Structures are given as C-alpha cells and as structure tokens.
Amino acid sequence: MPKPLLFLDVDGVLNPVRPHPDAGFDTHTLFGYTVLLSARHGTWLRELSGTYDLVWATTWEENANTHIAPAIGLDPLPVVTFTGYVPRPGDPRVPLMELFSAAKWAPLLRYAAGRPFAWVDDVIPPRLVRRSQLRRDRLLLPVDPGEGLERRHVDRLLARPPRGRARSLKGSAAS
C-alpha cells in the first residue's frame, strides 16, 4: 500500500511572516521578495518522508523545487499545479466566501485521486477542517502564518497519518 500524500504549502508554512528571532531562519531574496527559510524544516520534512510521499501544494509550483527545496536541503518533489486549473464536473462546490481560501481544494482532491492525504497550509477553510476531523483518510492541518510549521505539527502528522481510501470526488469525500 502506498504511503499517504503530504501536501505542503510554502508561504506561511515554511516561510512564516514573523518567526521567533531565535528560531533559526535565514533570509533569502527570491523574485524580489524576502523569504525566511529554516534548515530545521528540511530536517522535519525528511523525517516525515518516512511516513508520507511529500508533494508541493503551493503557488510557487515548480519554483519550490528550484528555490525552496535546495535552501532547506530537500530533493525535488512532485508538484500540484494550480495555475490555469479549470474546474471540472464533479469538483466540490465552494461557497462564495471561500473562493480564495478553498482554491486549492479541487486540484488537491484530483491529485490525490483517492489516496489518503494530509494538507499543511496557512489558508484552509475552517469548514473543510471541521468536515475532515472525523475522517481517517485525510488530515487537514492549518498552520499559523506568523509562526509557520512547528515541531508540534510534525508530531501530529506522525502520530496519526491518514489511512484508508477516500471515496470518489463526487461523493462526500469532496466536501
């Protein structure tokens, strides 16, 4: 049986807005923006790769492999493509108030194609988190964008990896 997927965002997760000054972040200038990255995150992600298949789920898309992965000591990862995603029949409906925060949801479900997964992001609609809490096949883990990924998140991911097979996109798995 394949490992569950772990969908990873960058901004707000690996690139926090205001990390603690002693948290060990290095400053990088990428595309004219200041990006804060920590080798500690690379260590944690390599640890998580023993349990999960890691996948970039970020608007950085392939740029995450070019710039983020080498800076934190990761090999290139597969990428979920969001740019140009065209809604398809069977995609979950997204309430108007969640259009921005749920924009990744349908592409993630399509990419997972029924595999269990965890999603770590700073922008996950609370409705999706609530609906996923009792599910065994997915774990949605919101991260505070100010602090980013912390050890407690890693421990949570390791303590209860998603398992089992999700239902089809058309069923309640989509919500």
C-alpha positions as YAML, in Angstrom:
chain: A
units: angstrom
residues:
- id: 1
  name: MET
  ca: [0.00, 0.00, 0.00]
- id: 2
  name: PRO
  ca: [1.43, 3.43, -0.90]
- id: 3
  name: LYS
  ca: [2.16, 5.99, 1.77]
- id: 4
  name: PRO
  ca: [-0.32, 8.82, 2.25]
- id: 5
  name: LEU
  ca: [0.44, 12.08, 0.48]
- id: 6
  name: LEU
  ca: [1.55, 15.17, 2.38]
- id: 7
  name: PHE
  ca: [0.61, 18.37, 0.56]
- id: 8
  name: LEU
  ca: [2.92, 21.24, 1.59]
- id: 9
  name: ASP
  ca: [2.42, 24.95, 1.21]
- id: 10
  name: VAL
  ca: [5.39, 27.36, 1.34]
- id: 11
  name: ASP
  ca: [4.28, 30.89, 2.29]
- id: 12
  name: GLY
  ca: [3.01, 30.95, 5.85]
- id: 13
  name: VAL
  ca: [4.18, 27.37, 6.44]
- id: 14
  name: LEU
  ca: [7.88, 27.13, 5.51]
- id: 15
  name: ASN
  ca: [8.16, 30.91, 5.04]
- id: 16
  name: PRO
  ca: [6.49, 32.37, 8.14]
- id: 17
  name: VAL
  ca: [5.59, 36.03, 8.47]
- id: 18
  name: ARG
  ca: [7.07, 36.67, 11.93]
- id: 19
  name: PRO
  ca: [9.01, 33.72, 13.36]
- id: 20
  name: HIS
  ca: [10.67, 33.94, 16.75]
- id: 21
  name: PRO
  ca: [14.08, 35.65, 16.34]
- id: 22
  name: ASP
  ca: [15.84, 32.59, 17.78]
- id: 23
  name: ALA
  ca: [14.03, 30.11, 15.51]
- id: 24
  name: GLY
  ca: [16.97, 29.79, 13.10]
- id: 25
  name: PHE
  ca: [15.55, 31.27, 9.90]
- id: 26
  name: ASP
  ca: [17.82, 32.51, 7.13]
- id: 27
  name: THR
  ca: [16.82, 35.40, 4.88]
- id: 28
  name: HIS
  ca: [16.71, 34.82, 1.12]
- id: 29
  name: THR
  ca: [15.72, 37.22, -1.62]
- id: 30
  name: LEU
  ca: [13.71, 35.40, -4.28]
- id: 31
  name: PHE
  ca: [11.86, 37.14, -7.09]
- id: 32
  name: GLY
  ca: [12.39, 40.44, -5.28]
- id: 33
  name: TYR
  ca: [10.74, 39.21, -2.07]
- id: 34
  name: THR
  ca: [12.28, 38.42, 1.29]
- id: 35
  name: VAL
  ca: [11.74, 34.76, 2.14]
- id: 36
  name: LEU
  ca: [12.57, 33.26, 5.54]
- id: 37
  name: LEU
  ca: [13.61, 29.60, 5.45]
- id: 38
  name: SER
  ca: [14.96, 27.21, 8.07]
- id: 39
  name: ALA
  ca: [17.10, 24.11, 7.61]
- id: 40
  name: ARG
  ca: [15.15, 22.70, 10.57]
- id: 41
  name: HIS
  ca: [12.10, 22.45, 8.29]
- id: 42
  name: GLY
  ca: [14.11, 20.38, 5.84]
- id: 43
  name: THR
  ca: [15.10, 18.01, 8.64]
- id: 44
  name: TRP
  ca: [11.48, 17.65, 9.74]
- id: 45
  name: LEU
  ca: [10.26, 17.10, 6.18]
- id: 46
  name: ARG
  ca: [12.87, 14.40, 5.59]
- id: 47
  name: GLU
  ca: [11.61, 12.75, 8.79]
- id: 48
  name: LEU
  ca: [8.03, 12.99, 7.52]
- id: 49
  name: SER
  ca: [9.06, 11.43, 4.19]
- id: 50
  name: GLY
  ca: [9.44, 8.11, 6.01]
- id: 51
  name: THR
  ca: [5.67, 8.14, 6.55]
- id: 52
  name: TYR
  ca: [4.40, 10.32, 3.67]
- id: 53
  name: ASP
  ca: [5.03, 10.99, 0.00]
- id: 54
  name: LEU
  ca: [5.74, 14.73, 0.06]
- id: 55
  name: VAL
  ca: [4.16, 16.95, -2.62]
- id: 56
  name: TRP
  ca: [4.40, 20.71, -3.12]
- id: 57
  name: ALA
  ca: [0.94, 22.30, -2.89]
- id: 58
  name: THR
  ca: [1.95, 25.90, -3.26]
- id: 59
  name: THR
  ca: [1.51, 28.70, -5.75]
- id: 60
  name: TRP
  ca: [5.31, 28.55, -6.03]
- id: 61
  name: GLU
  ca: [4.68, 25.36, -8.04]
- id: 62
  name: GLU
  ca: [7.94, 24.26, -9.79]
- id: 63
  name: ASN
  ca: [9.75, 27.27, -8.32]
- id: 64
  name: ALA
  ca: [9.55, 25.47, -4.97]
- id: 65
  name: ASN
  ca: [11.89, 22.81, -6.39]
- id: 66
  name: THR
  ca: [14.21, 25.43, -7.87]
- id: 67
  name: HIS
  ca: [14.47, 27.73, -4.86]
- id: 68
  name: ILE
  ca: [12.87, 26.36, -1.68]
- id: 69
  name: ALA
  ca: [13.90, 22.68, -1.73]
- id: 70
  name: PRO
  ca: [17.66, 23.33, -2.13]
- id: 71
  name: ALA
  ca: [17.60, 26.06, 0.53]
- id: 72
  name: ILE
  ca: [16.21, 23.64, 3.14]
- id: 73
  name: GLY
  ca: [18.06, 20.54, 1.99]
- id: 74
  name: LEU
  ca: [15.28, 18.69, 0.15]
- id: 75
  name: ASP
  ca: [15.36, 16.85, -3.13]
- id: 76
  name: PRO
  ca: [12.82, 17.99, -5.74]
- id: 77
  name: LEU
  ca: [9.23, 16.97, -5.00]
- id: 78
  name: PRO
  ca: [6.20, 16.38, -7.21]
- id: 79
  name: VAL
  ca: [4.05, 19.49, -7.64]
- id: 80
  name: VAL
  ca: [0.29, 20.08, -7.68]
- id: 81
  name: THR
  ca: [-0.41, 22.56, -10.46]
- id: 82
  name: PHE
  ca: [-2.83, 25.33, -9.55]
- id: 83
  name: THR
  ca: [-2.05, 27.83, -12.31]
- id: 84
  name: GLY
  ca: [-4.62, 27.52, -15.04]
- id: 85
  name: TYR
  ca: [-6.67, 24.90, -13.21]
- id: 86
  name: VAL
  ca: [-10.03, 24.64, -14.92]
- id: 87
  name: PRO
  ca: [-12.95, 23.44, -12.78]
- id: 88
  name: ARG
  ca: [-14.27, 20.05, -13.89]
- id: 89
  name: PRO
  ca: [-17.56, 18.26, -13.47]
- id: 90
  name: GLY
  ca: [-17.67, 16.67, -10.03]
- id: 91
  name: ASP
  ca: [-15.41, 19.28, -8.38]
- id: 92
  name: PRO
  ca: [-16.64, 20.23, -4.92]
- id: 93
  name: ARG
  ca: [-18.71, 23.38, -4.70]
- id: 94
  name: VAL
  ca: [-17.01, 26.22, -2.91]
- id: 95
  name: PRO
  ca: [-19.06, 28.88, -1.11]
- id: 96
  name: LEU
  ca: [-18.52, 32.38, -2.47]
- id: 97
  name: MET
  ca: [-16.92, 33.49, 0.81]
- id: 98
  name: GLU
  ca: [-14.29, 30.73, 0.45]
- id: 99
  name: LEU
  ca: [-13.30, 31.19, -3.19]
- id: 100
  name: PHE
  ca: [-9.78, 32.31, -2.28]
- id: 101
  name: SER
  ca: [-9.14, 30.07, 0.72]
- id: 102
  name: ALA
  ca: [-10.53, 26.95, -0.99]
- id: 103
  name: ALA
  ca: [-8.95, 27.50, -4.40]
- id: 104
  name: LYS
  ca: [-6.53, 24.59, -3.84]
- id: 105
  name: TRP
  ca: [-9.18, 22.10, -2.72]
- id: 106
  name: ALA
  ca: [-10.35, 20.65, -6.06]
- id: 107
  name: PRO
  ca: [-6.80, 20.37, -7.51]
- id: 108
  name: LEU
  ca: [-5.64, 18.61, -4.32]
- id: 109
  name: LEU
  ca: [-8.51, 16.14, -4.45]
- id: 110
  name: ARG
  ca: [-7.84, 15.48, -8.15]
- id: 111
  name: TYR
  ca: [-4.13, 14.95, -7.48]
- id: 112
  name: ALA
  ca: [-4.81, 12.60, -4.55]
- id: 113
  name: ALA
  ca: [-7.16, 10.52, -6.73]
- id: 114
  name: GLY
  ca: [-8.50, 8.69, -3.70]
- id: 115
  name: ARG
  ca: [-5.22, 8.28, -1.82]
- id: 116
  name: PRO
  ca: [-5.20, 9.29, 1.82]
- id: 117
  name: PHE
  ca: [-3.52, 12.63, 2.41]
- id: 118
  name: ALA
  ca: [-2.57, 15.35, 4.86]
- id: 119
  name: TRP
  ca: [-2.60, 19.01, 3.87]
- id: 120
  name: VAL
  ca: [-0.47, 21.60, 5.70]
- id: 121
  name: ASP
  ca: [-1.32, 25.18, 4.79]
- id: 122
  name: ASP
  ca: [-1.96, 28.54, 6.42]
- id: 123
  name: VAL
  ca: [-5.12, 29.08, 4.35]
- id: 124
  name: ILE
  ca: [-7.52, 26.17, 4.81]
- id: 125
  name: PRO
  ca: [-11.21, 26.99, 5.19]
- id: 126
  name: PRO
  ca: [-12.39, 26.10, 8.71]
- id: 127
  name: ARG
  ca: [-15.40, 24.34, 7.16]
- id: 128
  name: LEU
  ca: [-13.08, 21.88, 5.40]
- id: 129
  name: VAL
  ca: [-11.09, 21.31, 8.58]
- id: 130
  name: ARG
  ca: [-14.28, 20.58, 10.55]
- id: 131
  name: ARG
  ca: [-15.62, 18.20, 7.89]
- id: 132
  name: SER
  ca: [-12.35, 16.31, 7.83]
- id: 133
  name: GLN
  ca: [-11.86, 15.91, 11.59]
- id: 134
  name: LEU
  ca: [-13.58, 12.54, 11.87]
- id: 135
  name: ARG
  ca: [-12.20, 11.14, 8.64]
- id: 136
  name: ARG
  ca: [-9.42, 8.58, 8.68]
- id: 137
  name: ASP
  ca: [-8.33, 9.18, 5.08]
- id: 138
  name: ARG
  ca: [-7.32, 12.85, 5.42]
- id: 139
  name: LEU
  ca: [-5.82, 15.26, 7.87]
- id: 140
  name: LEU
  ca: [-6.10, 19.00, 7.29]
- id: 141
  name: LEU
  ca: [-3.61, 20.86, 9.44]
- id: 142
  name: PRO
  ca: [-3.86, 24.65, 9.46]
- id: 143
  name: VAL
  ca: [-0.68, 26.49, 10.42]
- id: 144
  name: ASP
  ca: [-0.42, 29.99, 11.90]
- id: 145
  name: PRO
  ca: [1.27, 32.02, 9.13]
- id: 146
  name: GLY
  ca: [3.10, 34.11, 11.69]
- id: 147
  name: GLU
  ca: [4.98, 31.18, 13.19]
- id: 148
  name: GLY
  ca: [4.91, 28.66, 10.35]
- id: 149
  name: LEU
  ca: [5.48, 24.93, 10.68]
- id: 150
  name: GLU
  ca: [6.42, 23.91, 14.21]
- id: 151
  name: ARG
  ca: [7.50, 20.66, 15.79]
- id: 152
  name: ARG
  ca: [4.03, 20.09, 17.24]
- id: 153
  name: HIS
  ca: [2.65, 19.96, 13.68]
- id: 154
  name: VAL
  ca: [5.24, 17.35, 12.71]
- id: 155
  name: ASP
  ca: [4.43, 15.30, 15.79]
- id: 156
  name: ARG
  ca: [0.71, 15.47, 14.94]
- id: 157
  name: LEU
  ca: [1.38, 14.29, 11.38]
- id: 158
  name: LEU
  ca: [3.47, 11.39, 12.64]
- id: 159
  name: ALA
  ca: [1.01, 10.43, 15.40]
- id: 160
  name: ARG
  ca: [-1.95, 9.87, 13.10]
- id: 161
  name: PRO
  ca: [-1.14, 9.57, 9.41]
- id: 162
  name: PRO
  ca: [-4.23, 9.32, 7.21]
- id: 163
  name: ARG
  ca: [-5.08, 5.81, 6.07]
- id: 164
  name: GLY
  ca: [-7.70, 4.04, 4.08]
- id: 165
  name: ARG
  ca: [-9.05, 5.05, 0.73]
- id: 166
  name: ALA
  ca: [-11.09, 8.18, 0.14]
- id: 167
  name: ARG
  ca: [-14.38, 7.94, -1.66]
- id: 168
  name: SER
  ca: [-14.77, 9.34, -5.15]
- id: 169
  name: LEU
  ca: [-14.62, 13.07, -5.80]
- id: 170
  name: LYS
  ca: [-18.36, 13.03, -6.46]
- id: 171
  name: GLY
  ca: [-19.18, 11.64, -3.00]
- id: 172
  name: SER
  ca: [-18.87, 13.27, 0.38]
- id: 173
  name: ALA
  ca: [-15.08, 12.96, 0.12]
- id: 174
  name: ALA
  ca: [-15.19, 16.15, -1.91]
- id: 175
  name: SER
  ca: [-16.63, 18.25, 0.86]
...
